[in-house]
Amino acid sequence: MTNTSDDGRHPSSEPYESGMLEVGDGHSLYWEVSGNPDGKPAVALHGGPGSGSTPRMRGLFDPDRYRVVLFDQRNAGRSTPSAADPVVDLSANTTGHLVDDIEALRVHLGIDRWLVLGGSWGVTLALAYAQAHPARVTEMVLAAVTNGDRRDTDWITRDMGRVFPREWERFRAGVPAAERDGDLSAAYSRLLHDPDPEVRATAARRWCEWEDAHMSLAPDATPSLSVADPAFQLVFARIVTHYWSNGCFLDEGQLQRGIDRLHGTPAVLIHGRYDVSGPLGTAWALHRAWPGSELVVLDDTGHGGGGMRAAMIAALDRFGRGQDG
């Protein structure tokens, strides 16, 4: 375990190639490539699920050393169809579908092997992909570690009410009284598919307010989801609740049990000590089960912010120079 306060930054790199990839089930994924066309291939997996990729993610990579691939996962960002459309069916949006999409994109771009970067939900997806295709992964950088277990999503939607009681009572009150003692993710998902646009918008806003509340334990934390565009809130909330109410389409403990498939794959796990959304124990258990992994614990951040970005850049710089540890 190491601590870091390194603060390296890279210049912005604009995409030199982009497109839409048809992956079946009526879905097309937006993708883009930036950096050095002859550089080390890397793919960055956004969080949420449903957040979409952002230009800021490109700045994590040294544009002289990396060929950086970003894409928007199904129904998110610029991928189509958008979850903002209330009639869009999310049944063909599962972890298994996303794993297949990543592999289809790798083949489409003619990449043999690549580094996989993930943050938050992107960590869960990165682990699922790497365990399904270990021969295609050179290294992994995983920040704000999650594993998709119901134990952890239950912690966020219910148990954490003990940490933020006022905010949680408002969050819980946002669903019908008969559903308040059940699966809150499923209850919100039903509201987010309601035919009344006002019901959908209110549910999306309430969900995003709760997300901002439980991600707030960091010195520099500022609200982001609760002040976002209503269309983005709807996409984000619909996809998150779809995944969480279905156990992230994973068996409980699946990714922890499958970690032996990644033995020998260099990895840096980065986690904030103040991350109440995803307590450090998840990252610690994964690190203990993964020989050769490195755990970086940040004393100045929660689920993001603080030294998180600098720690990700430091790990990527090291792998970009060909250093495994």
N, C-alpha and C positions, 0 to 999 in steps of 0.2 A: 504494500500500500504506500502511495506517495501523495504528497500535497504539492500543489503548483500555484504559482501566481504569475507565470509567464504571460506576456501580453503581446503576441505577434499578430500582425494584421496583413492581409494581402490586398492588392489593388483589385478593383472591380473588373470582372471579365465578362464581356457580352457573348451571348451564344453565337456560334458561327454556323450552326445547323439546328433545325427544329422540324417538328412535324406531328402528325397524328397517326397513331398505330391502332389499327382495328384488331381487337383481341377476342371477338366473339360476343355472343349474347347481346348484340347491339351496342357494345361499348367501344369507344375510341379514346385512346390515352394521348394527352399532350406530352411531348418530350422535347428536350433540348440538350445540346452538347456545347460546352465552353472549355476554355483553357487551351492546352497544347494538343493538337490532333495526334501527335506522336508520344504524348505523355502517358503516365501510368493511369489505366482506366479506373474510375471510381463511380459508384452510384450512390446518391443521397436519398434516403427515404424519409419523407415528411411525417409529422406527427398527426395527432387528432384522435382517431382517424378522421380525416375530412378537412384538415387544415389547408392542404394544397402546398405546392412548392413555392418558394419566394426567391427573388434575386439575391437576397442576403445570404442564402445558403451557398451560393457560388464563392463568396468571399472567404469561406473556411479553407479553401484549397489554394495552394500555390499554383497560379495559372501557367507557370513555366514548367512545372513538373507533372501536372495532372491533366488528364482528359476527363472532364466532369460531366456526368449524366444526371440530369434532374427530370422528374416526371410527376404528373398529378395522378394520384390513385383514382380508381373508379368512382365516378359521380362527383369528384372534387375538383376544385380549381378550374382549369380550362378543358378538362376531359368531359366527354359527353356520353350520355345525357347527364345533366346536372341534377343533383339532389334538391336543388332549389325548386324544381318543378314538382308539385305535390302528387302528380299522377305517376311519377317515375317509380318503377318497381325496383327495390333494392335486393331482391332475392338472389341475383347473380353477382352480388358484392359480398364476398366472404374472404377469409384469410387465405384459403386455398386458391381462390381466383386471383388474388393479388400476388401470391407466390408464382403462379403460372405466368402472370403478366410480366413480372420482373424478368423471368427467364426468356419470355418471348421478346422482350426489348433487348436483352443481351444478344440474342441470336440476330435480331434485326439489325443491330449496329455492328455486327461482326466482331464482337469482343469475346475473347477466349476466357479470361478470368479477370475479376475486378475486386477492388476494395469496396466494402459495404459500410456506409455510414448511416446511423439511425439515431433519432432523438425521440424520447418518450414512446408513443405508440410505434414510431419507426424502429425502436429497439425490438419490440415484440415481433414486428414484421421481418426485421433483419434476421432474427434468430430462426424464425420459421423458414425463411428462404434458405439460409445457410445450412440448416439441418437437412433440408430437402435436396440441396445441391452443393455439398461441401467442396467438391472438386472445382467449383467455379469461383470460390472465394479465396482471395489472397490474404487479406487482413480485415479486421473489423474495428470500428470506433463507435462506441455505443454510449450515448449521453442521456441522463435521467432514465435509469434502467427500469423497464417494465417487462412483465412476462405474460400479461393477458389473463391471469388467473382470476376466477370469480372472487376469490378471497380478497384480492386487491381492489377490484371494482366495487365490491360491497363495502370495503373500507372507505372508498371515496364517496359513495352515494349515501351511506347510512352511518357507519361507525364514526366518521369524522365529525358528525354532529356534536360530539363531545368537545371538539376543539373549537368549532365555530357554531355555537348553539343558536345564536340569533339568526345568522345567515342560513343555517340548515333548516330552521323552522319555516322560513320564507320559501326555501327550495321545496320542502316537503308539502307545504300548503299549496303549491302550484299544481298538484294533481288532485283528482276527485277524492273525497274523503274515504271512500270504500277501497282505494288503492294505496293509501298512505303507509300501510304496514307491509306492503308487498314489495315487488321489484320496482324500484323507482325509475330505473332506466327504461323498463318496458312500459310503465305508465306514461312517461314523457314521450316515448316513441309513438304511442297511440295518439297523443295530443298533436304531435308533429305531423301526423298523417290525417288530421281532422279536415273535413271539407271546408270549414270556416277559416279563411285566411287570418283573421284576428286571433283565433285560438292558436293557430300554428305560430304566429309571430310572438305572442305572449309566452308560449312554452319555450321557444328558442331563446328569447331574452332571459327568462328565468334560469334556463340551463346554463347559459353563458355567464350570468351573474355568479352562480355557484362555482363554476370553473375558476373564475377570477378570484373568488374568495379563498378557495383552498390552495391556489398557487401563489398566495400573497406573502408567504413567510420567507422573505429575502429583503435585505436592506434597500435594494433599489427596485423593488417590485412595483409595477404600475398596471392598472387594469388595461386589458387589450380586447378580450372577447366581448365584454359587456358594452363596449363603446364601438364595436365593429359595425359595419354595414349590415342591415337586417337580412339581406339576401345571403351574406356569408354566414351569419348566425344560424340561419335555417339549414344551410348545407352542413355546417359543422355539427349542429345538434342532431340532425336526422341521422347522419352517418355514425356518430359516436353512440347514440342510444341503440341503433341497429346492432352494432357490434357488441356493446356491453350487455344488452338484454339477451344475447345469444352466446354468452361466454366467450366472446371473441372468436367463435368457431374453432375453439381448441379444447382438447380434453384437459381437465384440471391437472396441473403439474406437467403437462406434455413437454414444454420447452426445457424445463429443468431436467427431466428424465432423459431427454435426447441430447444433452450437452456432450456426451461422449463422442458424438459424430463430429464435434469441432475440436477435439483434442489435437493439438498441433497447429491449430489456426491462431496466429498471433492476434491478440485483442486487447484494447484499452477500454475499460469500463469507467465512466466518469459520472459522479453522483454528488449532489449537494447535501450537506449535513442537515440543512433546514428544509429538506424536501418532505413536507407532510403529505403531499399528494401521493408520493410513492416512497415510503420509508426505506431507509438505507439497507434494511435487512434483505430485501430482494436482490440488490446488487451484491451484497456480501455473500449470500448463498450461491449465487451464480458464479462468483469469483472463486469460491472455495471448491466448487465442483468442476472448474475449468482450469486444468493445469496449463501454465504458460500465460494465463490472462493477467493483466495488471489492473488494479483498482485504484483510481484516483478520487479521493474524497476532498471536496471543496468546502472550506469552512466559512465561505462568504456568500453562499447562495442556497436557494431552494430548488424548485423544479426548472429553473433557468436563471439567466442573469448572472450578476457577479462575475466570477472567473470562469464560468462554463464555456463561453465561446473561446477564450484564450486557451483553455485546456484542450478543447477539440482541435484547435489549430496546431498546438504543439504536438499532439499525437499524429495528426495528419502530416505535418512537416517531417516528423521522424520516419514514418513509413514511406513518405515520398523520397527520402534520402536513402531508402533501402535498409533502414535500421529496425530490427524486430523488437528490440527491448533496450 
